[in-house]
Amino acid sequence: MQTSPLCKRCLLEELLEEQSLYEVIRQRIALLTDEERTGETEYRRRLALCQGCAELSRGTCAQCGCYVEIRAAKRRMRCPHISPKW
């Protein structure tokens, strides 16, 4: 059986074998109110920072265990690794 190599710096949206989980996360993000949700530009900026972080592992943060796509989508959340990042 062939397995895909671990992708340390991938978001869930990039991992084909995790697409069903990514859809659940996208649905959860869609339930956030406008007051709770980060704007699209800020969301993408946060995800770009996460992708460059050594603590990202297969869509989760090694510091806190969260799914980074959810954390980045919430306006009041912060980076648990280096808070000045966002």
C-alpha angles and dihedrals in degrees: 000000000000118000128192117247118256112268107211099186102038128116119225091253087064098048109087095197090055098051095114090053090047090054090054090051092048089051090051091050090049089058092061115106120237089256091055098041127087115231116260095251093051091043091055091045091053092048091050090054090049091051090057093049123101089218094067112102122172094328097316134098113242090207098061107002095240126140101253094215090062095043092049091050094057112086097211097047124102138199108274093203102052110000096200088066089078 
